[in-house]
Amino acid sequence: MRGKIFLILALAALAAGALLLARLNQPRTATPTAPAPPARAPILVPDAPFEETDWFALVPRDWEPGKTFGADIARLSDKDPRAIDALEKLRAAWADAPVEPAMAGARIRIGGFVIPLDTDNGAVTEFLLVPYFGACIHAPPPPANQVIHVFARRPLRHLTMMHPVYVSGTLRVARDKTPGSAAGLIDTIGYEMDLEKVAPYKLD
């Protein structure tokens, strides 16, 4: 089991564009023999660029889970009954972890690890993206606000468990129970994304 890994990405200040539809029709005086001028075609502005985002941006600033659990649990063995009980309480708290409403509709690029869900002939169509993976008291499963349910537009091959990638798309706030095979690993999802781009994650 790998330890807790956080992917710290540079937060780029990119201007967010909006989709504009402009139709210019200025009234003109037309004579019986002169045809009316044609309407100008709408002007389409491309989608806003993706903003480089780290996982801390998905967490509300006033959320302080450390106040609920003290540092003593770090000294417990994973097999200690107190650690097992603490892990259950921690998972319940993680499932209720608040999301950041300001991130709804944000077009982001974020790096993380893949947990495959649905597949199509060996290709992945849905997956969870998380900043780290854990299942014990020293590295518990990620909270809901650190889990993104990603929907691919087309089946993706060569994505395996804990595959490191960058994903780009529009984020949605969508708290839900974890579907399928990952239900026993991670309890609750805080965000969803319709995938537009995926790329390998490379350490600098």
C-alpha positions in Angstrom: 0.0 0.0 0.0 1.3 3.3 -0.9 1.5 6.1 1.6 -0.6 9.2 1.3 0.4 11.1 -1.8 -0.8 14.6 -2.6 -0.4 16.0 -6.1 0.4 19.7 -5.8 -0.1 21.3 -9.1 0.7 24.9 -10.0 -2.5 27.0 -10.0 -2.5 29.0 -13.2 -4.5 32.2 -13.4 -6.3 31.7 -16.7 -9.1 33.9 -17.9 -12.4 32.1 -18.1 -14.3 32.8 -21.3 -18.0 32.4 -21.9 -20.0 31.2 -24.9 -21.3 34.2 -26.8 -24.0 34.3 -29.4 -24.3 37.7 -31.1 -26.7 38.4 -33.9 -26.5 41.9 -35.4 -29.6 43.1 -37.2 -29.8 46.8 -37.7 -33.0 48.0 -39.3 -32.6 49.6 -42.7 -35.0 51.3 -45.0 -35.6 48.9 -47.9 -37.1 49.8 -51.3 -39.5 47.4 -53.1 -36.7 46.4 -55.5 -33.8 46.1 -52.9 -33.6 42.8 -50.9 -33.2 43.0 -47.1 -29.6 42.5 -45.9 -28.9 39.0 -44.7 -28.6 38.4 -40.9 -25.0 38.1 -39.7 -24.0 34.7 -38.5 -23.6 34.2 -34.8 -20.1 34.7 -33.4 -19.0 31.7 -31.4 -16.2 32.1 -28.8 -14.4 28.8 -28.0 -14.9 27.2 -24.6 -12.9 28.6 -21.7 -9.5 27.1 -21.2 -8.8 24.6 -18.4 -7.5 26.0 -15.2 -4.7 24.1 -13.5 -6.1 23.1 -10.2 -4.9 21.3 -7.1 -7.0 19.2 -4.7 -7.0 21.8 -2.0 -9.2 24.0 -4.2 -12.0 21.4 -3.8 -12.0 21.7 0.0 -13.9 24.6 1.7 -11.5 26.9 3.6 -13.5 26.5 6.9 -13.4 22.7 6.9 -11.1 21.4 9.6 -11.5 17.7 10.1 -8.4 17.5 12.3 -10.4 18.9 15.2 -12.5 15.7 15.2 -9.6 13.3 15.3 -6.6 13.8 17.5 -3.0 12.8 16.7 -3.2 9.8 19.0 -4.6 7.6 16.3 -1.3 7.8 14.5 0.3 5.8 17.2 -2.2 2.9 17.0 -1.6 -0.3 15.1 -3.9 -1.0 12.2 -5.1 -4.2 14.0 -5.8 -2.3 17.3 -9.6 -2.4 18.0 -9.3 1.4 18.8 -7.8 2.0 15.4 -10.6 -0.1 13.7 -13.2 1.9 15.6 -11.6 5.2 14.7 -11.4 4.2 11.1 -15.1 3.6 11.0 -15.8 7.0 12.5 -13.3 8.6 10.1 -15.0 7.1 7.1 -18.4 8.3 8.3 -16.9 11.8 8.7 -15.2 11.6 5.3 -18.5 10.7 3.7 -20.0 13.9 5.0 -17.0 16.0 4.0 -18.4 19.3 2.5 -17.7 20.3 -1.1 -16.7 23.7 -2.4 -19.8 25.2 -4.2 -17.7 27.7 -6.0 -16.1 24.9 -8.0 -19.4 24.0 -9.7 -19.1 24.6 -13.4 -15.3 25.2 -13.2 -13.3 24.0 -16.2 -10.2 22.5 -14.6 -7.2 20.3 -15.3 -6.2 18.2 -12.3 -3.9 15.3 -11.6 -4.6 12.1 -9.6 -4.9 8.4 -9.6 -7.5 6.2 -11.4 -9.8 3.7 -9.8 -11.7 2.1 -12.8 -15.4 1.5 -12.6 -17.4 0.5 -15.7 -15.5 -1.1 -18.6 -16.3 -1.9 -22.3 -14.3 -4.9 -23.6 -11.4 -4.0 -21.3 -11.6 -0.2 -21.9 -12.6 2.1 -19.1 -15.8 4.2 -19.6 -16.0 5.5 -16.0 -13.5 5.9 -13.2 -12.9 7.7 -10.0 -10.0 10.2 -9.7 -8.4 10.5 -6.2 -5.3 12.3 -4.9 -4.1 9.2 -3.1 -5.3 5.7 -2.2 -5.5 4.2 1.3 -7.5 1.8 3.4 -6.1 1.9 6.9 -6.1 4.4 9.8 -2.7 5.8 8.8 -3.8 6.3 5.2 -7.6 6.4 5.2 -9.7 6.5 2.0 -10.1 10.0 0.6 -13.0 12.2 1.8 -15.9 12.9 -0.5 -14.5 16.3 -1.4 -11.4 14.6 -2.8 -13.2 12.2 -5.1 -14.2 13.0 -8.7 -16.4 10.6 -10.7 -15.2 10.9 -14.3 -17.3 10.0 -17.3 -15.4 9.3 -20.5 -16.9 10.3 -23.9 -15.3 7.2 -25.4 -13.8 4.0 -23.9 -10.2 4.5 -22.8 -7.7 1.8 -23.0 -4.5 1.3 -20.9 -6.1 2.8 -17.8 -5.4 0.5 -14.8 -5.9 0.7 -11.0 -3.9 3.7 -9.6 -2.8 4.9 -13.1 -1.5 8.5 -12.7 -3.2 10.9 -15.1 -4.2 14.5 -15.7 -7.9 14.9 -16.5 -9.6 18.0 -18.0 -13.3 18.8 -18.1 -16.1 20.7 -16.5 -16.6 20.0 -12.8 -20.1 19.4 -11.2 -21.0 19.1 -7.5 -22.8 15.8 -7.2 -22.7 14.0 -3.9 -23.5 10.4 -4.4 -22.7 6.9 -3.2 -19.7 5.2 -4.9 -20.9 2.9 -7.6 -19.8 -0.6 -8.7 -16.6 -2.2 -7.8 -15.2 0.8 -5.8 -18.0 0.8 -3.3 -16.0 -1.0 -0.7 -12.9 1.2 -1.1 -14.4 4.7 -1.2 -17.8 5.6 0.3 -19.0 8.8 -1.2 -18.3 11.0 -4.3 -18.3 14.8 -4.0 -17.8 15.8 -7.7 -18.4 14.6 -11.2 -16.7 15.5 -14.5 -17.5 14.8 -18.2 -14.0 14.1 -19.5 -12.7 16.1 -22.4 -9.0 15.4 -22.2 -6.8 12.8 -20.5 -3.0 12.8 -20.4 -0.3 10.8 -18.5 0.9 12.4 -15.3 4.6 13.1 -15.2 6.6 14.2 -12.3 8.9 17.2 -13.0 
